[in-house]
Amino acid sequence: MVRRSLAGIIFIKVDSGKEKTILDKVCSINNIEKVYRTFGDYEIIAITKDIGLEDLRKTVEEIRRMEGVLSTTTMIIVEKYIKHKKNLNKSI
């Protein structure tokens, strides 16, 4: 069986006033590559490194167990494109 690496985008809803605490905790997770604080339906968006599906599941579960996290929605990235000044290059 071929193990395929993939990345995920995790949208996180948190209790009001808990944004900074949760943001700091999410930033400390090893499999997380980028974290954004946002306004809108979700307060935090986290992007994982390219990891296996099982590691993605464990990462999402770790976030869900954090006190103050209300819910998460996860999307799996199936293709990545990198924008350069003049064109797009597919990276997967």
N, CA and C of each residue as an Amber inpcrd file, in Angstrom:
protein
   276
   0.8470000  -1.1820000   0.0000000   0.0000000   0.0000000   0.0000000
   0.8920000   1.2450000   0.0000000   0.5590000   2.2060000  -0.8340000
   1.2920000   3.4590000  -0.9140000   0.6930000   4.4440000   0.0790000
   1.5400000   5.0040000   0.9110000   1.0670000   6.0090000   1.8690000
   1.2240000   7.3720000   1.2250000   0.1480000   8.0640000   1.0920000
   0.1620000   9.3590000   0.4490000   0.1080000  10.4650000   1.4920000
   0.9820000  11.4270000   1.3370000   0.9380000  12.5960000   2.2100000
  -0.0890000  13.5760000   1.6890000  -0.7300000  14.2600000   2.5880000
  -1.7100000  15.2690000   2.2150000  -1.7120000  16.3490000   3.2710000
  -2.3160000  17.4360000   2.9460000  -2.4480000  18.5390000   3.9000000
  -3.9350000  18.7960000   4.1210000  -4.2210000  19.4090000   5.2430000
  -5.6010000  19.7350000   5.5650000  -5.7340000  21.1860000   5.9830000
  -6.9260000  21.7110000   5.7820000  -7.2770000  23.0400000   6.2700000
  -8.3300000  22.8150000   7.3540000  -8.0420000  23.3090000   8.5600000
  -8.9280000  23.0900000   9.6930000  -9.5290000  24.4360000  10.1000000
 -10.8340000  24.5440000   9.9780000 -11.5720000  25.7450000  10.3710000
 -12.0430000  25.5250000  11.8050000 -11.7660000  26.4840000  12.6900000
 -12.0070000  26.2850000  14.1170000 -12.8930000  27.3920000  14.6730000
 -14.0210000  26.9860000  15.2960000 -14.8830000  27.9220000  16.0310000
 -14.5110000  27.8300000  17.4920000 -14.3770000  28.9920000  18.1550000
 -13.9920000  28.9950000  19.5660000 -14.9170000  29.8930000  20.3690000
 -14.9440000  29.6380000  21.6900000 -15.6890000  30.4900000  22.6120000
 -15.1640000  31.9160000  22.5310000 -16.0630000  32.8740000  22.6660000
 -15.6710000  34.2810000  22.6860000 -14.6870000  34.5250000  23.8190000
 -13.6040000  35.2090000  23.5040000 -12.5820000  35.5140000  24.4880000
 -11.4900000  34.4610000  24.6020000 -11.6440000  33.3260000  23.9270000
 -10.6590000  32.2360000  23.9910000  -9.7510000  32.1980000  22.7600000
  -9.9200000  33.1600000  21.8590000  -9.1970000  33.1160000  20.5860000
  -7.6790000  33.0320000  20.7710000  -7.1280000  33.9130000  21.5940000
  -5.6710000  33.9680000  21.7680000  -5.1270000  32.6810000  22.3770000
  -5.8120000  32.1550000  23.3760000  -5.3830000  30.9140000  24.0240000
  -5.3640000  29.7610000  23.0380000  -6.4500000  29.6080000  22.2810000
  -6.5410000  28.5290000  21.3090000  -5.5300000  28.7460000  20.1920000
  -5.3740000  29.9660000  19.7490000  -4.3960000  30.2810000  18.6980000
  -2.9980000  29.8340000  19.1210000  -2.6030000  30.1550000  20.3390000
  -1.2880000  29.7560000  20.8460000  -1.1360000  28.2360000  20.9000000
  -2.1860000  27.5560000  21.3510000  -2.1300000  26.0910000  21.4380000
  -2.0340000  25.4460000  20.0620000  -2.8120000  25.9470000  19.1140000
  -2.7880000  25.3880000  17.7580000  -1.4190000  25.6140000  17.1240000
  -0.8490000  26.7950000  17.3500000   0.4880000  27.0930000  16.8080000
   1.5430000  26.1320000  17.3370000   1.3430000  25.5890000  18.5200000
   2.3460000  24.7160000  19.1230000   2.2610000  23.2640000  18.6450000
   1.2390000  22.9240000  17.8810000   1.0930000  21.5490000  17.3830000
   2.1050000  21.3130000  16.2640000   2.8280000  20.2280000  16.3640000
   3.9190000  19.9250000  15.4280000   3.4640000  19.8430000  13.9700000
   2.3060000  19.2640000  13.6990000   1.8530000  19.0660000  12.3210000
   1.2250000  20.3040000  11.6820000   1.1140000  21.3830000  12.4270000
   0.5140000  22.6040000  11.8920000   1.5930000  23.4670000  11.2450000
   1.3240000  23.8980000  10.0160000   2.2900000  24.7160000   9.2730000
   1.9820000  26.2110000   9.3610000   0.7000000  26.5760000   9.2280000
   0.2840000  27.9780000   9.2680000  -1.0040000  28.1020000  10.0710000
  -1.1410000  29.2400000  10.7460000  -2.3570000  29.5100000  11.5190000
  -2.7680000  30.9550000  11.2680000  -4.0620000  31.1660000  11.0540000
  -4.5920000  32.5040000  10.8030000  -5.7190000  32.7930000  11.7860000
  -5.7510000  33.9920000  12.3280000  -6.9090000  34.4550000  13.0940000
  -7.7970000  35.1960000  12.1110000  -9.0750000  34.8840000  12.1200000
  -9.9790000  35.4190000  11.1060000 -11.2430000  35.9880000  11.7360000
 -11.9650000  36.7650000  10.9630000 -13.3010000  37.2240000  11.3110000
 -14.2690000  36.5150000  10.3820000 -15.4210000  36.1530000  10.8870000
 -16.4080000  35.4720000  10.0590000 -16.9370000  34.2510000  10.7870000
 -17.2560000  33.2070000  10.0360000 -17.8400000  31.9970000  10.6130000
 -16.8700000  31.2530000  11.5290000 -15.5750000  31.3980000  11.2830000
 -14.5530000  30.7250000  12.0810000 -13.5640000  31.7590000  12.6010000
 -13.0750000  31.5230000  13.8100000 -12.1260000  32.4580000  14.4150000
 -10.6770000  32.1180000  14.0630000 -10.4180000  30.8480000  13.7670000
  -9.0580000  30.3970000  13.4670000  -9.0930000  29.4350000  12.2920000
  -8.1080000  29.5630000  11.4180000  -7.9040000  28.6100000  10.3300000
  -6.4750000  28.0990000  10.4460000  -6.3280000  26.7790000  10.4800000
  -5.0070000  26.1620000  10.5770000  -4.7680000  25.3000000   9.3440000
  -3.5450000  25.3470000   8.8340000  -3.1520000  24.5260000   7.6830000
  -2.0550000  23.5790000   8.1420000  -2.2490000  22.3000000   7.8690000
  -1.2700000  21.3140000   8.3010000  -0.1310000  21.1920000   7.2970000
   0.9270000  20.5760000   7.7560000   2.0070000  20.1570000   6.8680000
   1.4800000  19.0020000   6.0250000   2.2510000  18.5660000   5.0320000
   1.8870000  17.3610000   4.2920000   2.1270000  16.1690000   5.2140000
   1.0360000  15.5360000   5.6130000   1.0990000  14.4250000   6.5560000
   0.1670000  13.3270000   6.0630000   0.2190000  12.1740000   6.6980000
  -0.6910000  11.0880000   6.3640000  -2.0770000  11.3360000   6.9210000
  -3.0360000  10.5840000   6.4200000  -4.4280000  10.7420000   6.8480000
  -4.5830000  10.4710000   8.3420000  -3.8830000   9.4770000   8.8660000
  -3.9780000   9.1630000  10.2930000  -3.4280000  10.3150000  11.1410000
  -2.3150000  10.9250000  10.7130000  -1.7670000  12.0710000  11.4430000
  -2.6980000  13.2670000  11.3640000  -3.3700000  13.4460000  10.2390000
  -4.3430000  14.5240000  10.1160000  -5.4930000  14.2970000  11.0960000
  -5.9740000  13.0670000  11.1770000  -7.0550000  12.7350000  12.1060000
  -6.6460000  13.0350000  13.5420000  -5.4410000  12.6260000  13.9180000
  -4.9530000  12.8680000  15.2820000  -4.8160000  14.3630000  15.5700000
  -4.3630000  15.1270000  14.5820000  -4.2110000  16.5720000  14.7530000
  -5.5660000  17.2290000  14.9750000  -6.5480000  16.8570000  14.1740000
  -7.9000000  17.4080000  14.3290000  -8.4680000  17.0280000  15.6990000
  -8.2770000  15.8000000  16.1140000  -8.7810000  15.3760000  17.4210000
  -8.1010000  16.1490000  18.5560000  -6.8170000  16.4240000  18.4120000
  -6.1110000  17.2060000  19.4320000  -6.7160000  18.6030000  19.5590000
  -7.0400000  19.2110000  18.4280000  -7.6590000  20.5390000  18.4460000
  -9.0560000  20.4680000  19.0560000  -9.8290000  19.4660000  18.6910000
 -11.1960000  19.3300000  19.2020000 -11.2500000  19.1550000  20.7160000
 -10.2050000  18.5650000  21.2940000 -10.1680000  18.3430000  22.7440000
  -9.8080000  19.6020000  23.5300000  -9.3510000  20.6440000  22.8640000
  -8.9500000  21.8650000  23.5670000 -10.1600000  22.5500000  24.1910000
 -10.0110000  22.9490000  25.4360000 -11.0740000  23.6720000  26.1130000
 -11.2840000  25.0120000  25.4150000 -12.5140000  25.3000000  25.0400000
 -12.8310000  26.5430000  24.3440000 -13.0930000  26.3530000  22.8600000
 -12.7480000  25.1730000  22.3140000 -13.0540000  24.8870000  20.9140000
 -14.4910000  24.4000000  20.8410000 -15.2960000  25.0980000  20.0500000
 -16.7070000  24.7420000  19.9020000 -16.9270000  23.7070000  18.8220000
 -16.2140000  23.8670000  17.6860000 -16.3590000  22.9200000  16.5830000
 -15.2190000  23.1230000  15.5900000 -15.0360000  22.1100000  14.7410000
 -14.0660000  22.2140000  13.6530000 -14.6990000  21.6940000  12.3690000
 -14.2060000  22.1960000  11.2690000 -14.5350000  21.6750000   9.9480000
 -13.2080000  21.4910000   9.2350000 -12.9980000  20.3170000   8.6700000
 -11.7170000  20.0220000   8.0300000 -11.9070000  19.7410000   6.5550000
 -11.0300000  20.3050000   5.7660000 -10.9980000  20.0460000   4.3320000
  -9.6330000  19.4780000   3.9760000  -9.6400000  18.4530000   3.1310000
  -8.3940000  17.8400000   2.6860000  -7.9930000  18.4800000   1.3620000
  -6.7510000  18.9100000   1.3020000  -6.2270000  19.5160000   0.0750000
  -5.8470000  18.3870000  -0.8860000  -6.4260000  18.3940000  -2.0870000
  -6.1300000  17.3410000  -3.0610000  -5.0890000  17.7610000  -4.0970000
  -4.9580000  19.0620000  -4.3190000  -3.9200000  19.5850000  -5.2090000
  -3.5010000  20.9510000  -4.7010000  -2.2130000  21.2410000  -4.8450000
  -1.7050000  22.5550000  -4.4590000  -1.1630000  23.2510000  -5.6900000
  -1.4550000  24.5190000  -5.7620000  -0.8960000  25.3610000  -6.8060000
  -0.1760000  26.5150000  -6.1330000   0.9930000  26.8130000  -6.6230000
   1.7770000  27.9100000  -6.0750000   1.7330000  29.0580000  -7.0650000
   1.2940000  30.2160000  -6.6040000   1.1800000  31.3840000  -7.4650000
   2.5270000  32.0990000  -7.5310000   2.9950000  32.2550000  -8.7490000
   4.1860000  33.0530000  -9.0020000   3.7360000  34.3090000  -9.7290000
   4.6140000  35.2430000  -9.9250000   4.2170000  36.5250000 -10.5170000
   3.5400000  36.3590000 -11.8740000   3.9890000  35.4170000 -12.6830000
   3.4440000  35.3400000 -14.0390000   2.6100000  34.1020000 -14.3040000
   2.6520000  33.0840000 -13.4270000   1.8720000  31.8790000 -13.7200000
   1.6490000  31.0740000 -12.4550000   0.8780000  30.0000000 -12.6150000
   0.6150000  29.0730000 -11.5200000   1.3710000  27.7830000 -11.7970000
   2.0160000  27.2520000 -10.7980000   2.7090000  25.9780000 -10.9170000
   2.0640000  24.9710000  -9.9740000   1.7160000  23.8300000 -10.5160000
   1.1440000  22.7680000  -9.6940000   2.2720000  22.1540000  -8.8870000
   2.0660000  21.9920000  -7.5780000   3.1410000  21.4710000  -6.7430000
   2.9240000  20.0180000  -6.3110000   1.7760000  19.4370000  -6.6090000
   1.5430000  18.0160000  -6.2740000   1.4140000  17.2630000  -7.5740000
